[in-house]
Amino acid sequence: MPDLNCPMFFLGSITPKGFSPFFDTVYGPEDGWRVYILKGGPGTGKSTLLSKAAAMAIAAGMEVQIIPCSGNPDSLDAVILPRSKAFILDGTAPHVMEPTYPGVCESIVNLGEFYDADRLYKNRDKIIALFKENAALNARARRYMAAAGSLSSDSYRIAMDHTDTEKAARFAASFAKRELPAKKKGEGKETCRLLSAVTPYGSIFFEHTLHCMCDRVIAIEDEYGAASRVIMSTLRTALLGGGYSIITCPCPMAPDECIDHIIIPEASLAVCTSNRYHKVEKVTRRIHARRFTDMPSLRSRRQRLSFNRRAIKELMISACEILNDANKVHDEIEEYYIETMDFKGVEKAQNKIIESILGL
């Protein structure tokens, strides 16, 4: 994996509702981006191309963001060069991407042209069986995630019943006004990334990204996400209305409903949610959710909350184990493709793309 001193994000993760991708939030075609969408089966050299491009861009002193694959964090899904406005990504399932403006903004790089389809055809029964096994394992992991997500939502609703949401919203509005006064321009811009994801290796959280991008990191300590959800939502609205460009990081357990972190690069500031799933260790300031919570009444629900917490832990462990099994099956699929590849042709294609990117 390339230099860990670079910011790292995920752009997709398994969630209780299935796989949630955020690849299409990275760029706007009208903003001058060049996008390279890599196509081809497993083992065709997509991750190798991405690793080479990242390493060479870092060596050239370019600003780089690394995007590991949540299904296999040792592999890459994408590389983003924000200042150069270049985006190279794996555009195959489960995060299929197609050009919106072919050739104008996005270009397809087909590494699939370098495998021997006849040899793959001869092994079709074994390969198809492995693809089906991989899909079944991923579907099973999603069911475990859905069960964990249901219990997590239950704990959130319990905590919300004991949270002073108006006080939390007032705090967020006051914080935004004090720390990030509105700028004299229009609506801000938002992109989405994930700072954490559920992977075959367990839950991974890229805390170092916060410190790579920001001088100040403010953490909201909130076990159940009730107060922090209100604060993050209010803060997001204030920042976008105030003209700031932000990176919004949804919660992998509820990506459509909950924001875990907001990064404001131009202010060198991050506001984060810290809990047992993604503990933010190094912070400028901590804000405890208990200041917005009726703690005595919440403690009266501790038995149910404790049950949920234990059950969520067991379900998440099982989901990660199943994802690990799915990853092993994916490795078997890759072997069939690798043995049919013309890697000299792949290398020429890789070098051509990298030269084009570095030329930007």
C-alpha positions, 0 to 999 in steps of 0.5 A: 500500500502506498505512503500512509502519510497521504490522506486515505479514504474509502469510497464504498463499503458494505452497509446494512442496506448493501454496498454503498458507493460514493465514487460519483461524488468525487468530481464534477465534469464541468470543473475540468476533471480528467477521469480514468475508469479502469475495466477488466476482471479480477487480477487484470492489473487494476490495483497495480496500475493504481498503486504505481500511479499513486507512488509516482504522483507522490514522488512527483510532489503531487497532492494524493488521496489513496482509496483502498478497497473495503473488500480487500484493504491491501488492494486499491479502488482509486487514486485522487489527485485533487489539485491536478483534478485527476481521478483514477478508479476501478469502475467494475462491480460492485462500484460500476462506473460509466462515462457521463461525457465519454472522452470529454471528461472520462476515459475507459481503460480496458485491461480486459483486452489483455486476458485470453478469453478462450482459456477462461472459457475452458474453465468457465464452470469452475470460475462461474461457481466461484463467482456465485460462491463469492456473491453468496458470501457477500450477501450473507455478510450483508444480512449480518450487517443488516441485523447489526444495523437494526440493533444500532438504530434501536440504541440510537432511538433510545438515546435520542429519547433522552437527548436535548436536540434543540440544545445540540442544534443551538450548540452546532449553530453557535460553533459554526458562527464562531469558528467558521463565519459565513463567506461572501460567496454562494453555496459551498460544495460537498464531496463524500468519502468514508473514513471508516468501513467494515472490512475482512480485517474488521472495522478500519478507521483512517484517523491519520487522514484527519491529521494529514489534512487538518491542524485542528480536530474536534471530537464529539464523544457520543456512544450512540450517535444521537447528539452527534447526529444533530450536531453534524447535520446542523453544522453541515447545513451551516457550512454549505450555506456559508460557502465552505467546501466540505468533505462529508463522511457518512456512517457506514452503519447508516450512510443515508441518515448519519454523518460521522465526520466533516472535514473543512480543508480550507479551515484546516479543521475536522469535526468528528464523532468518536465512539468504540467503532472509530475512536479519535485518539489525538484531538484538539478538543473533546465535546461530550454528548452527555452535556446534551443528554439526560444521563440518569434517565438514559441509565435506566435503559442500560440493560437493553443498551448493553444487550444491543452492544454485545449483539452488535459486536458478535454480528460485526465479528461474524460479518467480517469473518464471512467477508474474509471468506469471500475475499479468499474466494475472490483470490481464487478467481483472480488466479484463473485470470492472472494465468491468462494475462499478457502482462507486457501489454498490461504494463504498456497500458499502465505506463501510458495512463500514468504518463498522461496523469503525471502530465496534468 
